[in-house]
Structures are given as C-alpha cells and as structure tokens.
Amino acid sequence: MPLPDTNNWSSRIYELLKETDLENLSYAQFQGVAEKLFIEPENEDELRRLVLVQLARMAVRGDWDGFLSGGGGSGAPTDAEYVVMALNGTLTNERKLTAGARITITDGGAGGNVTIAADASPVTSLVAGTNITLSPVSGLGDVTINAASPTGFAPDDASYLTLGLDGDLTAERVLTAGTGISFTDGGAGGTLTIAASGGSGNDFNAELVGVALDSDGANYDVFDILSLPPYGCCRYLIGKIDTKQYFYPFIAPASGDIADILVNYTSGASGSTDVYYAVYRDNNGVPSTVLGYATADGQTTGVQTLSSFSSTITLVRGTQYWLAENKSSSDTIERRAVDNSYRPRISPYNGFPSTSNSYGTGLTTNSNVSSAPADTNATNLEPSVYFSALGSCPHVGIRIS
C-alpha cells in the first residue's frame, strides 16, 4: 500500500531501483539515486520513499551503521578512542588510539582536544646492580648512574693488586716493592713488570768512581771491585783456590752489564779444571740468587779475560753484590789475591771471635763445592777461614758496558 498522504504521480525512486532486490542493493547504487533528489516540498514523497528503501535495506542486511557511512564496513564503536589516519568520508581507515609506555592521553570531550603527553612520573623500576648507584630526579629529567665506591677502593695514585676477583675491589692490596724487587709500569692497557733489582743495597753512600778514565788515551776501564771501599784494600799476594766456594761483597761502582772478568793465575792445575767466577744478588747482607757466572781454564797461567757468561749480569750503581769463586777439582791453583789480613771482618761467630788475622773477611760454604754456581742462603754459609794461603780473596777486575 502507498505511504499515507502520498500521491502516485512521483515514483522516481521506485522506477530507478526496480528489478533490484534489497539483498543485492549496494550502498553505492542507493547513493547514486539519492544524490539526484533536491530537498524541496515537491520531493517530499520521494524523500519519504528514499528513507523507506534505506530502512528496508538495512533491516535485510543487518547493517545499522547509519545513513552517511552507508554500512561500508565496521565503524568505530562508541566506547573506544579512535583516530582517523586518512579522511575519506568514512571511518574505514580508523585506528584505535592507545597510550604506550610513559604516555598519557587526555580527552577534552566533544569539540575539545585530545592531549598526548609524556608521563611525568619518575622511574621506579630501574634497579641498581652490583657496584652501581642510581640518583633519581623528580618529574621529567635524567637518572644518573654511578659506579659505587666499595670499601678500600684503590686510589688513582697507588699501585694495587687484586688477589681475588669477586666483582669488586674489596680484596685489593697495595703492591709494594720488597728487597731486591723493582716495578716497571707499562701504563693503562700495558704490562706491569716485576723484576729483581739486582741487590738489596745498603747505607753506604760513598761515591765511587763509576766511569772509565782517560778513555781517549790509556782508557782506565777495569774496576778492581774487591779492592774498593768499604770492604777492600790495596795489598796483594799469591793465594790458593780452596775446594769450598768463597764469597766476597762489593759495591757496584757503575750501572751496566759486566762485559769482562779478569783474573791472573801464577800456577795452573795439573789436570783439567774449571774455575767459576759468579756474581750473586744480596739478600740482607748474604748472597742469595746467582745472576750469572764465567768459567776460567784452571790450567792456563797469566791474565785471562773472561767474556762469556751463563747469563747477562746487570749491575746497578751503589748496590751491593757478592763475587764467588770455586773450582771443579781439588788440583792446586795459585793466582793473584787481595791480602785478607787487611780486609775488614764481615761475618759473625758462634762465640768470641777468632783473633786469627783475615778470618771472617768473607763467607764460605760449609762443604766442598765442585759444581757450577747455584743459589744459596745463610743456612749453607759460614765465616771464611784463611789457612796456608787457602781461602784468599781473589784479585778480580771487571769491565762494565
């Protein structure tokens, strides 16, 4: 039946949409017909028919999104915040607007503003790990992360050694050089070298001549080390080499490597015999580590210049060392010697000191030594004895390069 109070002479809507069922009537078809209507009293009946067709279309399709959207897809629900990324007359490109971490969204209501802002609350979930401290700030700002300072943290101006790595420096120790030890710091990322300094030194501060004299002429470059102060003297004789190893202290007159050792044999051994001349590091007034040695031929008489060493012997000026002498056989060998009677006594005794001249002016092993020089200590040593020219202090010269 026709709409109430309508006439039948204007039926353009039905005429244009005839033979089209509601199931297949698209919004575009409907819109094409509707857009051609003028809104005026003469078209009132057509407008009512237009609304009737659209209501019927939506009832059949189950699509109630509104006339203007035309039901062209799922529109934005009324209970969600949506933002349109591209305006195309519909909401088919809408996205839901949600707040991410530390972002707030404030809706100013219809006709107002939607405000997006950074969360101004301070960070509360930042946790400090081992040796880290946090300095939070109120509101927006930076959180400062600092390395903690554990108890006993090594200052910048000290050398420290960590014996146990446990995640901090609470187990550090100050690294100091003991007797006969020196440090060479290679700097950050480099190597810290720990080396033997050569000897313990002492409080003897006399300035010995430490350079060659008249180097352009006669070149006086041999140091008579066992005749120098404070232990030496300038009286000489002929002495014999004992079957024990004897040690005599001296102060290095110059720094450098020993280039030559010079000795003078007046009577050689009857058989093949090696004679060893070794330099030892000092440890609290006693020989300890052998730095190196040279080997002389016990059968050769006259001056021998020994230039080959078991290892490089490096001296440090003003430092105390020990020169040692021993041989590989019991054959008799005589050589130039420093008169022990005029040398100072250096060793202790087990009772009242002997009044024999030249006793205790050096140290000797408490048993025979025929092998090459090796490390020693106070337990293996006793005061030297001078008897029948045995145990005499050798007359030895050295060149230092």
C-alpha positions as CSV (number, residue, x, y, z in Angstrom):
1,M,0.0,0.0,0.0
2,P,1.3,3.5,-0.6
3,L,2.6,5.8,2.1
4,P,0.0,7.8,3.9
5,D,-1.0,11.1,2.3
6,T,1.2,10.5,-0.7
7,N,0.4,10.8,-4.3
8,N,1.3,8.4,-7.0
9,W,2.5,10.8,-9.7
10,S,6.1,11.0,-8.3
11,S,7.6,7.5,-8.1
12,R,11.1,8.1,-9.4
13,I,12.8,6.2,-6.6
14,Y,10.9,3.0,-7.3
15,E,11.3,3.5,-11.0
16,L,15.1,3.8,-10.8
17,L,15.5,0.9,-8.3
18,K,13.0,-1.5,-9.9
19,E,14.1,-5.1,-10.5
20,T,16.7,-4.7,-7.7
21,D,16.2,-6.8,-4.6
22,L,17.2,-5.5,-1.1
23,E,19.8,-8.2,-0.6
24,N,21.8,-7.1,-3.7
25,L,21.2,-3.3,-3.4
26,S,24.6,-1.8,-2.7
27,Y,25.0,1.5,-0.9
28,A,26.7,2.9,-4.0
29,Q,23.5,2.2,-6.0
30,F,21.3,3.6,-3.4
31,Q,23.6,6.7,-3.0
32,G,23.5,7.3,-6.8
33,V,19.7,7.5,-6.8
34,A,19.5,9.6,-3.6
35,E,22.1,12.2,-4.6
36,K,19.9,13.3,-7.5
37,L,17.0,14.4,-5.3
38,F,16.6,18.1,-4.4
39,I,15.4,18.9,-1.0
40,E,12.2,20.8,-1.6
41,P,8.4,20.4,-0.9
42,E,7.7,18.9,-4.3
43,N,10.0,15.9,-3.5
44,E,8.6,15.2,0.0
45,D,7.1,11.9,-1.2
46,E,10.3,10.8,-2.9
47,L,12.3,11.6,0.2
48,R,10.0,9.5,2.3
49,R,10.3,6.6,-0.2
50,L,14.1,7.1,-0.1
51,V,14.1,6.7,3.7
52,L,11.8,3.7,3.5
53,V,14.1,1.9,1.0
54,Q,17.2,2.5,3.1
55,L,15.4,1.3,6.3
56,A,14.3,-1.8,4.4
57,R,17.9,-2.3,3.0
58,M,19.4,-2.1,6.5
59,A,16.8,-4.4,8.0
60,V,17.6,-7.1,5.4
61,R,21.4,-6.7,5.6
62,G,21.6,-6.4,9.4
63,D,23.6,-3.2,8.8
64,W,22.7,-0.3,11.1
65,D,25.9,1.9,10.9
66,G,24.0,4.9,9.7
67,F,23.0,6.6,6.5
68,L,26.1,8.6,5.8
69,S,28.6,5.8,6.4
70,G,26.4,3.6,4.3
71,G,27.4,0.4,6.2
72,G,30.5,0.2,4.1
73,G,32.4,-1.7,6.8
74,S,32.8,-2.0,10.6
75,G,32.7,1.6,12.0
76,A,34.2,2.8,15.2
77,P,32.3,1.7,18.3
78,T,31.1,4.4,20.6
79,D,33.1,3.1,23.6
80,A,36.6,3.3,22.1
81,E,39.1,6.1,21.3
82,Y,39.8,6.1,17.5
83,V,41.9,8.3,15.3
84,V,41.3,8.6,11.5
85,M,44.6,8.4,9.6
86,A,43.2,9.4,6.2
87,L,39.9,11.2,5.7
88,N,37.8,9.6,3.0
89,G,34.4,10.5,4.2
90,T,34.1,7.3,6.2
91,L,35.7,5.6,9.2
92,T,37.1,2.7,7.2
93,N,40.7,3.8,7.9
94,E,40.3,4.3,11.6
95,R,42.8,3.1,14.2
96,K,42.3,2.7,17.9
97,L,44.3,5.4,19.8
98,T,46.1,3.8,22.8
99,A,48.7,5.1,25.2
100,G,52.1,3.4,25.2
101,A,54.7,3.2,28.0
102,R,55.1,6.5,29.9
103,I,52.4,8.2,27.6
104,T,49.1,9.7,28.8
105,I,46.1,10.6,26.7
106,T,43.6,13.2,28.0
107,D,40.3,13.5,26.2
108,G,38.9,17.1,26.3
109,G,35.4,15.9,25.4
110,A,33.3,16.6,22.3
111,G,34.6,19.6,20.4
112,G,37.7,19.8,22.6
113,N,41.3,18.5,22.3
114,V,42.8,15.0,22.8
115,T,46.1,15.7,24.6
116,I,49.0,13.3,24.2
117,A,51.8,13.9,26.8
118,A,54.8,12.1,28.3
119,D,54.3,10.6,31.7
120,A,55.8,13.0,34.2
121,S,56.1,10.3,37.0
122,P,59.7,9.3,38.0
123,V,61.2,6.0,37.0
124,T,60.5,3.4,39.7
125,S,61.5,0.2,38.0
126,L,65.2,1.0,37.4
127,V,67.2,-1.4,39.7
128,A,70.9,-0.8,40.6
129,G,73.1,-3.9,40.1
130,T,76.5,-4.7,41.6
131,N,78.6,-1.6,42.3
132,I,76.0,0.7,40.7
133,T,74.2,3.6,42.4
134,L,71.2,5.5,41.0
135,S,70.4,9.2,41.5
136,P,66.7,9.7,40.5
137,V,65.1,13.0,39.8
138,S,61.5,14.2,40.4
139,G,59.4,14.7,37.3
140,L,61.0,14.6,33.9
141,G,64.8,14.5,33.9
142,D,67.8,12.2,33.8
143,V,68.6,9.3,36.1
144,T,72.3,9.4,36.9
145,I,74.1,6.0,37.1
146,N,77.3,6.0,39.1
147,A,79.9,3.3,39.9
148,A,79.8,2.6,43.6
149,S,82.9,3.1,45.7
150,P,83.5,-0.1,47.7
151,T,85.3,0.0,51.0
152,G,89.1,0.3,50.3
153,F,88.7,1.2,46.7
154,A,92.2,1.8,45.2
155,P,93.0,5.5,44.8
156,D,94.4,6.7,41.5
157,D,97.9,7.4,43.0
158,A,98.6,4.0,44.3
159,S,99.6,0.6,42.9
160,Y,97.1,-2.1,43.9
161,L,96.9,-5.8,43.3
162,T,93.6,-7.7,43.4
163,L,94.2,-11.2,44.7
164,G,90.7,-12.3,44.2
165,L,88.3,-11.1,41.5
166,D,84.9,-11.1,43.2
167,G,83.1,-8.4,41.2
168,D,84.6,-5.5,43.2
169,L,88.0,-4.3,44.6
170,T,87.3,-5.1,48.3
171,A,90.1,-7.7,48.2
172,E,92.8,-5.3,46.9
173,R,96.3,-5.0,48.5
174,V,98.9,-2.3,48.0
175,L,101.6,-3.6,45.7
176,T,105.0,-2.5,47.0
177,A,108.5,-3.5,46.0
178,G,110.3,-5.5,48.6
179,T,114.0,-6.2,48.9
180,G,115.7,-6.7,45.5
181,I,112.5,-6.1,43.6
182,S,111.6,-3.2,41.1
183,F,108.4,-2.3,39.3
184,T,108.1,-1.0,35.7
185,D,104.5,0.2,35.0
186,G,103.7,-0.1,31.3
187,G,100.7,2.2,31.7
188,A,97.0,1.6,31.1
189,G,96.4,-1.5,29.0
190,G,100.2,-2.3,29.3
191,T,102.2,-4.7,31.4
192,L,103.3,-4.3,35.0
193,T,106.8,-5.8,35.1
194,I,108.1,-7.2,38.4
195,A,111.9,-7.7,38.2
196,A,114.8,-8.4,40.5
197,S,116.6,-5.1,41.0
198,G,119.9,-6.7,41.5
199,G,120.5,-6.4,45.2
200,S,119.3,-5.0,48.4
201,G,121.8,-2.2,48.7
202,N,122.9,-0.7,52.0
203,D,123.5,2.6,53.7
204,F,127.0,3.0,52.2
205,N,126.9,6.4,50.4
206,A,130.5,6.9,49.3
207,E,130.6,8.0,45.7
208,L,132.9,5.5,43.9
209,V,134.5,6.5,40.6
210,G,131.9,5.0,38.2
211,V,133.3,5.9,34.8
212,A,136.3,5.0,32.7
213,L,139.2,7.4,32.9
214,D,141.2,8.8,30.0
215,S,139.0,6.9,27.6
216,D,140.7,8.7,24.7
217,G,144.2,7.6,25.9
218,A,145.1,4.8,28.2
219,N,141.5,4.0,28.9
220,Y,141.3,3.0,32.6
221,D,138.2,1.0,32.5
222,V,138.8,-2.1,34.7
223,F,137.3,-1.9,38.2
224,D,139.2,-3.7,40.9
225,I,136.0,-4.5,42.7
226,L,137.4,-6.4,45.7
227,S,139.9,-3.7,46.4
228,L,137.2,-0.9,46.5
229,P,135.7,0.6,49.7
230,P,134.2,-0.4,52.0
231,Y,135.5,-4.0,52.1
232,G,138.7,-3.9,50.0
233,C,142.3,-3.0,50.5
234,C,145.4,-2.4,48.2
235,R,147.8,-5.1,49.5
236,Y,148.3,-8.1,47.3
237,L,149.9,-11.6,47.4
238,I,149.7,-15.0,45.9
239,G,146.8,-17.2,47.2
240,K,145.4,-20.6,46.5
241,I,141.8,-21.5,45.4
242,D,140.1,-23.7,48.1
243,T,137.8,-26.6,47.4
244,K,134.9,-24.7,49.1
245,Q,133.1,-21.8,47.4
246,Y,134.1,-18.4,48.8
247,F,132.0,-15.2,48.7
248,Y,133.2,-11.6,49.0
249,P,130.9,-8.5,48.9
250,F,131.4,-5.4,46.8
251,I,129.6,-2.2,45.9
252,A,128.9,-1.7,42.2
253,P,130.8,1.4,41.0
254,A,128.6,1.8,37.9
255,S,125.4,0.6,36.3
256,G,125.5,-1.7,33.3
257,D,126.3,-5.3,32.1
258,I,129.5,-7.0,33.0
259,A,131.5,-7.3,29.8
260,D,134.7,-8.9,31.1
261,I,136.1,-10.5,34.2
262,L,139.9,-10.5,34.5
263,V,141.9,-12.9,36.7
264,N,145.7,-13.8,36.8
265,Y,146.9,-17.3,37.5
266,T,150.5,-17.8,38.6
267,S,150.4,-21.6,38.8
268,G,147.9,-23.8,36.9
269,A,146.2,-27.0,37.8
270,S,147.8,-30.3,36.9
271,G,144.6,-31.6,35.3
272,S,141.6,-30.2,33.5
273,T,139.9,-27.9,36.0
274,D,137.2,-25.3,35.5
275,V,137.2,-22.2,37.8
276,Y,133.9,-20.4,38.3
277,Y,133.5,-16.7,39.0
278,A,129.9,-15.9,39.8
279,V,128.0,-12.7,40.8
280,Y,125.2,-13.1,43.4
281,R,122.4,-10.9,44.4
282,D,122.5,-9.7,48.0
283,N,119.7,-10.5,50.5
284,N,120.0,-8.7,53.8
285,G,123.8,-8.9,53.8
286,V,124.0,-12.5,52.5
287,P,124.4,-13.8,48.9
288,S,121.3,-15.4,47.5
289,T,120.4,-15.7,43.8
290,V,123.2,-16.2,41.3
291,L,122.9,-13.7,38.5
292,G,125.4,-15.4,36.2
293,Y,129.0,-16.7,36.0
294,A,132.1,-17.0,33.8
295,T,134.4,-20.0,33.6
296,A,138.2,-19.8,33.5
297,D,140.7,-22.5,32.5
298,G,142.4,-23.7,35.6
299,Q,145.5,-24.9,33.7
300,T,146.2,-21.6,31.9
301,T,148.6,-19.2,33.6
302,G,148.8,-15.4,33.2
303,V,145.9,-13.0,32.8
304,Q,142.6,-14.4,31.5
305,T,139.9,-12.2,30.2
306,L,136.5,-14.0,30.6
307,S,133.9,-12.6,28.2
308,S,131.4,-15.5,28.1
309,F,128.7,-15.7,30.8
310,S,126.0,-18.2,31.7
311,S,123.6,-15.2,31.6
312,T,123.8,-11.5,31.4
313,I,124.9,-9.9,34.7
314,T,123.5,-6.5,35.1
315,L,124.8,-4.2,37.9
316,V,123.1,-1.2,39.5
317,R,125.5,1.5,40.8
318,G,125.6,1.8,44.6
319,T,124.1,-1.7,45.1
320,Q,125.8,-4.5,47.0
321,Y,126.6,-7.8,45.3
322,W,128.8,-10.8,46.0
323,L,131.6,-12.2,43.9
324,A,132.1,-16.0,44.4
325,E,135.0,-18.4,43.4
326,N,135.1,-22.2,43.3
327,K,136.7,-24.9,41.1
328,S,135.7,-28.3,39.7
329,S,138.6,-30.3,41.0
330,S,141.0,-30.5,44.0
331,D,144.0,-29.6,41.9
332,T,146.1,-26.8,43.3
333,I,145.8,-23.5,41.5
334,E,147.6,-20.3,42.6
335,R,146.6,-16.8,41.5
336,R,146.9,-13.1,42.4
337,A,144.9,-12.4,45.6
338,V,144.0,-9.4,47.8
339,D,145.6,-9.7,51.3
340,N,142.9,-11.0,53.6
341,S,144.8,-9.6,56.6
342,Y,143.9,-6.1,55.7
343,R,140.3,-6.7,54.8
344,P,137.5,-5.9,57.3
345,R,135.8,-8.8,59.1
346,I,132.1,-9.1,57.9
347,S,130.7,-12.3,59.4
348,P,129.5,-13.3,62.9
349,Y,131.0,-16.1,65.0
350,N,129.5,-18.7,67.3
351,G,131.5,-17.5,70.3
352,F,134.2,-15.0,71.0
353,P,135.6,-14.1,67.5
354,S,138.9,-15.7,66.5
355,T,141.9,-13.5,66.7
356,S,143.4,-15.1,63.6
357,N,144.1,-12.5,61.0
358,S,141.9,-12.5,57.9
359,Y,139.3,-14.9,59.4
360,G,135.7,-13.9,58.6
361,T,136.6,-11.4,56.0
362,G,134.3,-13.3,53.6
363,L,131.8,-16.1,53.6
364,T,132.2,-19.7,52.6
365,T,130.1,-22.8,52.1
366,N,130.1,-25.4,54.9
367,S,131.1,-28.2,52.5
368,N,133.1,-28.6,49.3
369,V,131.5,-27.3,46.0
370,S,132.9,-28.6,42.7
371,S,129.8,-27.9,40.6
372,A,128.8,-24.7,38.7
373,P,127.5,-21.9,40.9
374,A,123.9,-22.2,42.2
375,D,121.6,-20.1,44.5
376,T,122.5,-20.1,48.2
377,N,121.4,-18.7,51.6
378,A,122.6,-18.1,55.1
379,T,121.9,-21.7,56.1
380,N,124.5,-23.0,53.7
381,L,127.2,-20.5,54.7
382,E,129.8,-19.9,57.5
383,P,132.7,-17.4,58.2
384,S,135.6,-17.8,55.8
385,V,138.9,-19.3,57.0
386,Y,142.3,-18.3,55.7
387,F,144.9,-21.0,56.2
388,S,148.1,-21.8,54.3
389,A,147.0,-19.3,51.5
390,L,143.8,-21.2,51.1
391,G,140.6,-19.1,51.2
392,S,142.4,-16.0,50.0
393,C,140.3,-13.2,48.4
394,P,140.8,-13.4,44.6
395,H,142.2,-10.3,42.8
396,V,139.5,-9.7,40.2
397,G,138.8,-6.9,37.8
398,I,135.7,-6.3,35.7
399,R,134.7,-4.2,32.7
400,I,131.1,-2.8,32.7
401,S,129.5,-2.0,29.3
